[in-house]
Each structure stands twice: as structure tokens, then as C-alpha cells.
């Protein structure tokens, strides 16, 4: 029985021309080989399964090929190529840095570099997953990587370029591999299916390519599994079942139900999806991608951006013309919010059902009209406006059948208040008493009364004459103590202490000074400025009173005590009292230990 070999190994590319989706890399390498401009160190970086190690092996085989083609490809027939394909070549050395990441492993590799190749022109060292090397191993590798022998070429491969030391990056020629496109993956899978005599639908292969997310190795592994699962006949249906992917027909059904506002049917369809084992987040993310594809399909020029099977493109273009652009934009906004809040929701199923309710009645809830270049969002319910207290531009105030109609200057906006006048508590508009002449005439009041005039009328009516109290130091202290009592009631004891220590000084009838002795007292008083000023103005009935906060710090002159003497000063003081100490020091040849 022949041993089974997975497709990822069996169909690994052997030449640059067979590498899928990396033409910018293979073309550069072939030109470098033909022009004899090979660097001594390469760094291949990119996502997993896109061909980094494969291109490194092809490069190692090609530069040692004895009979290269005109296009810079290996002949696959010479002794060097045959030994390489059989895994018996001594000119290529592969090191897995994930399991050999110590300094000793790198030193062993450096020791091998000293020996020239026995056959061929170059010795190639491929270090895979190089980002796993320790910092000490990187440092041990620096000198050899910078100045290797003429016959040594290093190829480093990694999926995480940011983890590599900058000193290593600066010594390498960097090649960035990109993800393989869905179309390239689909075509490659179709070629393999034909070679293996597998009956595969193109839509099914497109699903496999989408699931692999640009990784060819994953795509080939999925293909092997589905071939075993289906017995060599791959269809769209059994691929959906095996990959646990929600069929796009469900999205088209949901869209049709949303447009017809059939809420019950949409919830029942979601229950059917849920019974098949699909979670709510799968439906939410699939719907958002579905609506995005519909929005892209609005313009046939942008249809190239659709990452769907060719059989579905016509269906997308057809449905896109039936759905309003504004509805799609609003639906995408609602979906985006729902996806963000899904993880925080405790009842996941109810969360998705609430989304379905919003989408089912989205047409009825709002209308989006396009005004030239801008979208204007309007609610279909009655437009309600709040009444501002800052200005009262009342041009008509009329009571008729328990209705008060207030119309503003502009005739465009009108507010009808159906409740009785006694229930209107937010706005009170004073009106003058009606005279007999006014009673005979059923005419509305046409003059606009400003807020200042209203206050003046009320003051004149009540005969209230407000007079300001004179500002003096005793009365100011009384007002100050009242404010301190307010601080005590607020339990702001720190501010109370600082307010009691402050000094007051009257300048004139409208100005006074508050003197603080330190910065802490200054900050506490300044933090209460708004409340303090309002209290003082209200106490003296004078809105013109202002105060100035002044900081006068007292300089504390501390008496400096005697400084402690060091060893030298202490010896000098003793020597003045006892001169024989100097003679003793000189005779014994002593030195002071400072």
C-alpha cells in the first residue's frame, strides 16, 4: 500500500515559477541570480503558510544548480538538484530556531560556516522561526551574519518581524511575503483537484480559499479533509457542512424578510440557524459582511472588490439594485453597535432577536434622504422641539378650547400643546389683564416682550425698590462668618480653617481684598470663589462687588545653630588648646583620616 502524502508536501513548489501569489519575490530573486547580485543574508517575513521556507529552499537549490535555465530556474536534473530533492545535499543546512534557540546552537552553526562546500558554489543556512532566538544567541550570530565567508548565504524566515533585533535587520535583505489572494488559491486548488481526479465545484473551492484566509498550507489541508469526508466529490453543500459555514442564501432570505417587514418569519429563520449550531456572533458578522458586499455592488465598477464566488456576483448585483442605499448604511451602523455589545450581553439570543426587530422595522423607523453630498436623517414620528429658557420670541399666545398655541417668528416651526394651560409648568408667560376694549376685540397680542421688560413690569407692579447695602469691614466680616457657617454645614472643615485665618481689607464700595498667608490657604479660598462671590453679592444686594485674592507669604528666618565639626576642624580646635598634639602628630608621622 502506497504511503499517503499530504497535498501541502506532495505539491510543494520546486521552482520559482510554481510559487503561488508571490511574483514580486520570485522575480526579484531570479533577477538577482541572473545578474550575480546575491546578498549574503536574506530575511523572509510574512504570514504563515505563504511560501517563505519554500522560496528559501528553491533559492538554495537554484544557486547551486549546475545547468540553470535562461530564466534563472533550476534544471531539476543535475546531481546537485537531484541530491537536493532527495534530501541528501550537504550544501543546505536547516535550523529550527524554535527548538534550537540557545547560544550553543548558534555557536555550532557558526563553526560549520568555516568549512567550504565540497561540491557546488554556495552553502546555504536556513534558520526558520528566527524570532525565537534568545538575545544572547542573536548577539553571538551578529559578527558571522555581517561578514560571512564568500560561499555562505544565510536565509532567515519569521512570522514576527518586530521581535527581531534591529542589528539583525540591518544586516539582511528583507523580503515581505503577502497573503495569497482568494482567486489565486482557488485556481491552485482547482489544478490540484484535476491532478488528483477529484470532482470539485468551483464555489466549494472558493469557500475553502475564504476559510484559509490567505494561507495556502491551510487551504491544502482543508482540501485533503473534505476529499476524505466526501469520498472525492466536493460540492458546495457538503463543504458548507464540513466547514461549519452559514450559507449565504440565509442572508438573502433575511434581507427579503427585512424589506417586507416580516418580523415573525425572520425570528423563526434565526431559530432555524441557531438549531444548526451557529452562534449569534456568526450571524452578526456574516450579516455585516453581506450588507457590505451589497453596498459595494451598488456600483458595478466596484464589483471587483467582492470576495465571493463568481456564481454569487450576479445575485449580489441584482439584489443591490432593489435595496435603498440609506437603508444599508443605517443597517450597517446598527449591526456595528450590536457586534460591539454582543460580548457584554448576558442573553445572547435575545440580543440578536432585538437586532432583527430593529432591522425588520428600519424602514418604518427612519428615512434617509440624500441632499446633494450629505445624508440627512429624519424621524418619521412627529417632530418635537424643546423650549429654550434663554429667549422667549412669543408672537402669538391664545387660549382656545383648552389649547395654547405658541408660534415663533419663523412660520416653518410650530408647536402645538394639547394639554391645558395649568399643566404647562416649564414656561410661564406673564400677560397684562384684559381691558374692556380688548375684550371686545378678538385680536392676539402682537408686541414682543423681552425678559428684561417682564422683570421691570413685575418690579413696578410689586413696588419693590432694591437698594445696595454699603460695604464696610464690620459688615464684610459678618458676611464672611456666615459663609464659614455654610462651609461647616457642608462639612468642608479644611476650607473652614483656612477661611478663618484669612484677612479682609475693604478698598471701596465695590471692591475688597482677601489676604492669604500661604499657598495652601490661597488654593482653598480660590476653590470657593464662585460660591463666595455669589454669597457676598447677595448679602450686600450689590452685583458689582468684586474681590481680589492676594498671597502674602511670611519669610521664616530660622536661627542657624552651630554646625557639627568634621575631623580636620575638630583636630585643629584641639591643637589650639593643646599644642603638643601637633608635635605628637609630627613625630609619629600620623595622617588625619578625614
Steps between C-alpha positions, in 0.01 A plus 500: 500500500642833392560743784274805495671838472303814584448746217700772675812280470418318180437817300761722665644725223839394365567808283436873527240479222281264703487723809146640535424863575856625567610621157661814644736278705581235240568754224744691721686183602529373141636833380752505785620151402528586130687825569723339765382751764415264783508639852674301773197513736125498431203543731170352380209632707125464466192304619507125547465267204574749223828346371789642704681170566410373153660802331807462723544138387445587135759778527751261662446241224510752214829671593677159518342365179762398242280566196269790574245601236498838329216613726711438811322177598658175626516219246392227752720251309862562605664324791461800728125533430438125533688478830309803624162348408599175671609683815863387476665829408782620728471858377180584684453506877165570667470607862173525691558796730186416700672197654863603448504850639796497739847649461655154465278418202605817319868437582470151348351660188781755483758222528352329192530822299881473508497196267470567126253295290634171361287530186316798364560869540309600814409365843154623602387519862122530551394608852124461538299685768804715565308731735511221762876542551605646834670838521832336583466271197428800276810676630712190440371491143569867417864488390459194276183643346673828421817360344449136397732311262439554130342157460250535793144633460258535789122496453298590808124438505251639753134584550572771759747748362452747788662256745833497318779730617559808281869405474395175327252677271764748383726215384233325288322561172133491603223346288139542616268218395131586465187294553394298198183633339180298491505477120860371492420244769187385317687452171779306672250274678325436171829393336571257784144364488542427128832324561345287775186424293277667759162633387483842666261790446664837462269657759611236750867571428427871542357427846817309591712794382294741713534277805879475460537883525793523259693199634564243225607230744168528686308490171672178394439343841129587480484357148648169621244479783202570277619251237509235774163615635319499166676209332651709220195709404508852639178702476395836639254337743732242657778762524266728697414210727861400558634853555201604714441810287159668482354487151471840329147410393394561860621859475304556180188355667545726803545804277177419316315464833642831625384681189148359540503566879421136585628490855358161598651320202842658559504388865394149397779494241749601768373217720562259211854634464553465873378140497769416245767597753586853385547755779365852488837663436540290185171638368587859596842495335362323194217755465739793527724353228189425291372860526849627419504290183157635404620857551806432284278342233305825462761609247590230243851648477563405863384141449865394475522561875252218567677202655225255409467218252431593139159331518388740773621826344201529267266439793668770705478750214131421454407537869710814539275688257191406702625628836520868588850633572383687809347185644829312454700775673260509795500119522881492506505755784252295703695180432828660603354607836344158552830317433681719752234442768456127430779386732361711785149362462391224737212372287670456162193369319281787618769746395493365142119496495493867603730572205261316267212713633693820426588389148146377430350840585791710379304634204220611726727647766702744296543641154831605351485755223798597290553875467773546244811369679365464856265257668221650709342269757139570599257319725160424356328565832376846598784749524531631857708800603609602847424851625801712584495712817759748370273667247122523478414620145124466557294661222167339572348379826139400478276284713228316312328176600768410759774531238794736507668567171841663511628596156855627453613778265580256222193337356689175429504363862178484703435333831152390600445426865181302556512492881316764705682816584514418870720194427767704322759551771817548300418838343293772665424797275354794696221686326339830576136497624244545232319834476143538380634620169711187465209278588299644217778432257600140434855584396825339617780688676747612234772673707794288611596546865861431587608338823635831631172677441311220673721534807455878497122464484498256791726730706277801429188300579630390841656844566825336601795732523827320545778695662862385543638475855822695561820298512702535819745284689261406789216402263747320276621296798139411584441379143832314512402320823165403348681340208724312748186362665384383158831318457452337841155375395661356186759328727786660311718532813827556316356803323350629830841512665657689211211746469527583872872584462443733203522879537252743345553855377241735343622711208183685392125444479533227237839341566676326787810286552548157650855438623632143529816419696605192304435316174281232660268762648501679164386183314219422746357853476539509122311170465192664659517819291173455313294416813671768711445778245135405453450500881664841547305660214174358632579612857572860399238500220768624264596308184797730439700385801824325415799385703866432441685208660857588600774264616741645760739235620705578808865418487601271785853578608623207695796553727782296376656293781862400523603267226659169599879498458668257264817312594744763375322792670471307824875419498587863426285615792669252734845597370434863590424395855775238524801591276683177591252309281664647190843394620368149576346480151827600333720263700276200441445604136123470532246603236149619569222267379247747359 
